[in-house]
Amino acid sequence: MEGNHFPTIPASWFYLGTLNQLANGPVGSRLSGRDFVGYKTETGAIAVLSGRCSHLGARLSNGCVKGDRLVCSLHGWEYGPDGICKNIPASNEIPGFARQASFPVEIRGGHAFFFSRANARFPLPFFEGVTADELLPAKTFELIAEAPWYFVGANGFDIQHFRMAHDRTLIGEPEVSSPSAFARRIVAAFEVSGSSIQDRLTRLFAGPRVIMDVTVWCGSLIFVKATFARTTSFGLFNVLPIDAHQTLGRVIVWVKRSKTAIGHLLLDPLDAATRRLFIRTFLRSDLPRIAGLRYQPANLIAADRVLADYFAWLENIAEPSPTENL
């Protein structure tokens, strides 16, 4: 565990790709030096396996799909969705070591996610009170934070930061709860007090105040619901560790679908694209602020109580990263 506090890869759900991407061939994902690969079988099922071939370690994301099997591009070893090798072209015998670890998969709104352990500790969550069918996702975008993965979700529980950044004025005290053993939630009200063009447009079209509802699952899945007087935005930020000092964030912005055909065809995609632009700009402004952060629990003061409680919760639910070669 990094610094004896957090695992290199949290036991949680991680973004793999869209169903359209998986239809075009295997999709790889790399978390803190460990490779995973997902593919779509001929019957349409999605499977995720450890990403390095058990033979000599070739990347299976460079392979191809044959029926329900993933075929290694180097020597043609074929693996089923359960990770067991089914065929070796150069041999009639399949050794016992010829198998990949397999991982749980779930789909939300045309996007595939996998759990980083052999057994999922909890189902893939979603925004409370709505289903994926009620929302339209905008095109996914990525950000890289120069900070460890566990600081990304913690940013939402940093009350000192709330009072200093984003031209948002905190109203009252935030409410913190744990809707699940694996989730931490914070709800806070803000005045949109900035003078930028973006903030002026926000006040004009959405309203002058916003209630931010942030729920973090195991530090890797961050669900954000921003409720204004005239609209509500939904954002899913998935935290993918690159190494001990860098984190990749994959972000999906969602909007509520219209009830009319013209809304589905024209207004919803425009709405999603506009909110994607605003949220991307908002998040990018935070990247320089969190660059180089280090976890120093002895330096947290009374004003950091909510942040300290978040870290304590995250430490408590953490489990070590798997030691096998993924």
N, C-alpha and C positions, 0 to 999 in steps of 0.2 A: 504494500500500500504506500502511496506517495507520502513522504514525510510522516509515515506511521499514522496517517489520518484517513486518507481516502484511497480507494482502489484506482489503478490506472484506467480501468474500464468499469463504469458503474453497472450493476446488474439491473438492466432496464431495457426499454425499447429504443430502437434506432432506425432512422430513415434509410431505406434502401433505394427506392426510385419509383417512377410511375409505372403503371401497368403497360403503357405504350413502350417505354424503354425496355422493359423485360421481354416484351413480345419480339424485340429485335435481336435478342441474344443475352447471354449472361451479363450480370451487372455486379461489379466488385465494390466492396466497401472496406476501408482500412481504418481501424481504431487502435491508436497507440501501438502501431507496429504489428498488429494482428489482422490477418486478412479473412474476410468473409466473402461469399459469392452467392448471389441469388439467381434463379432462372425460372422460366415458365415452361411447364411441361406441355406435351401435345394436347392433353386434356384440359389445359388452362389453369392447373394448380400452380401455386408458387412455392418453391422450396429454397431454403437457405442452408448452405453448408460451410464448413471451414474452408478457407479460400486457397490453401496450398495443398497440392496433390500429395497424398500419403506416400507415393512412390519416391520422388526426388524433390518435391517441393515446388513444382511448376505452378504458376498462377492459373487457377481454373477459370478465372474471368476471361482468359484468352481462348477458352475452349468453345465448344458448340453444343447445341442441344439435339439429341437423337431420341425421339419419342418422349419417354419420361426420364431419360438419363442425361446427365451432364458428362461430356466427353473431354478429357484432357487433351490439349493441343499438342503435347510433346510426344506421348507414347500411346495415346488413344484409350487409356483406362476409362471405363464407363462406371459412373456412380448413380445410384437411384436416389429418390427424394429422402430416403432414410439414411443416406450417406454410405451405404454398403456397396462395395465394388461388385458389379454384376458381370463384367467381361474384361479380359485382358487379351488384346489381339495376338500377342506374342507368346501366350501361355494358356494351357488348358487348366492349370491350377491357379486358384486365387488365394494368396496368403492371408492369414488372419489380420495382419496389420493394414490390409487394403480397405480402409474405410475412412470416411470423413465424419467429423462431428456435425450433427444437424440441429437446427434451431427453430423455435416457434415463429410463425409468420401470421400477421393480420393485415387486413386491407381497410383503409379509410378514404373514401372519396377518390378512388383511382390511384391512391398512393400505397405502397407496400412498406411495412415496418417489420423488423425482426428483433427478437429478444436475444441478449448477449450471453445467455446461459442455456443449457440444454432444456431446462424447464422454466417457463414464465412464472414469476412470483405473483403477477397480477395481470388481468386482461388489459389490452391496449385501451387507455382512456380516451375520452373526447370531451368537447366543451359541454358543460352541464346544461341540460334543458333543451338541447337541439341534437339532431342527427346529421350525419354527413350528407344525406340526401337533401336536407334543407339548405345547405350552404354550397356556394360555388368557390372553388379554390383558384386563386391567381397562380401564375407561373412561379415556381419555386425560385428563390434566390439564395445566395450564399454570402457569408461574412466570415472573416478570420479574426479571432481575438487573440492578442498576445498575452494570454493569461491561462492558467489551468482551468480545466472544465468545470470544477466545482465553484468557481467564482462567477460564472455566467448566471446561473439561477440565483445565487446569493445577491446579485445586484438588485433584484427586486425587493429584497428585505433590508437594504441599506438605507435606513431612515435619514442619516446625515446626507447621503447622496441625494435623496429625494428633495431635500431643502436647498440643494446647491445647483442642480443640473436641470436641463431641458426647458427652462423658462416655464416651469410648472410650480404653482404655490400650493403646498400641502394644506388641506383644510381639516382640522381636527386630528385625531390620532387614528392610525390604521388599525384594522381588525385582523388578527392572525388566528388561524385555526389549522387543524389537521383533519381533512375530510376522509383520509385513509391513513393507515400506518405508513404508506409509501408516498404520501402527498403532503405538501405544505402549502397553505393558501394565505394570501394577504389581499385585503380589500382597502383601498384608500381613495379619497376624493381630492381632486385638484382643480385649481383655477388655471385656465390657459392664459398666462400672463405675459407671454413673450410678444415682441414687436416685429418678428420676422414675417415675411409674406405668407409662409406656411401657417403660422399661428393665427394671422389675421383671417385667412381663408377658413381655418378650422372654426374660429369663433363665428364667422358669418354663416357657414353652411351646416356645421354640426352643433355648435353651442359653446358657451364660455366656460362650462365646467365639464369634467369628465370623472367617472368612477372607474378606476383601474382595478380589475379583478385578476390576480395572477395566481396560478396554481402550478407548482413544480412537483413533478413525479421523479423521485430518485435522482434529482439533479440533472437529468438528461432531457426530459420533456417539459417544456414550459408553455402552458396555455394562458393566453392573455385575452381578456375581454374588456374592451374599452367602450363604456356606455356614455354617450352624450345625450343632450336633450332631444336631438332630432335624428340620431343614427347610432348604430352599434357596429364596432369592428371586432373581428376575431383574428388572432394571430397565433400560430403554432411555431415555436422555436425549438428545434431539435439540436441538442448539444452533442457533438462528436469529437472526442479527444484525438488530437493529432500526436502530441507528445506531452511531456510534463509541463511545457510552457506555452503551448499553442492549442487553440480549440477552433474547430470548424462549426459554424452554425448554419443549418439549413432552415429556411423560414418559408412557411406557407401562410399567406394571408387569405382569409375566407370572408365572403359576404353572404348575407341572406338572399336567397333566390326570390325573384319577383313572381307574382301570381299570374302575369300575362305573358302571352307568346312574344310580344315585342320586347318585353322586359328581359326574357330569357335570351333573346337573340342579340339585342343591342345594349340595353341599359346595364345588365348584370356584368358583362365582360368589361365595359367601360368603368363601372364602379369598382370592380376588383382591381383593375390596372391602376386606377387613381389611388386607391388606398395602399396598394403595394408600393407605389412611389413614395407616398407620405411616410409609411412605416419604415421603409428602407432608409430614407433620409434620417428619420428619428433615431434608428438603431445605430447607423454609421457614426453619428455624433458622439456615441458613448465609447467607441472603440479606443480612441486615444486615452480616455480617462481611466480605463481598466488595464491598460498595457503595463505589464511588469508586476502585477499584484502578487503578493506572497501571503500565505496564511500564517499569521502570527497571533495566535489566540491570547497570549499574555499581554498584547498591546491593545486589545479591545477594551473600551471604556464603558461607563454607564450608558452613554448615548447610543452605544452599539448593542444594546440588549437584544433587540429583535434580530439583528444580524448574528449575534453570538448564539441565540437559541436556534436559528436556522442551521448553523454549522454543527451544533450539537445534535440536532435531529438527523442531519445527513450522515454524520459519523455513526450514529446509532443504528441506522438501517443499512449501512454499507456492508458489503461482503467482499472478500479478496477476489481479485481478478483470477480467472482460470489460469493454471500454470502450463497446461498442455499447449503444444505448438498449433495455433489456429491458422 
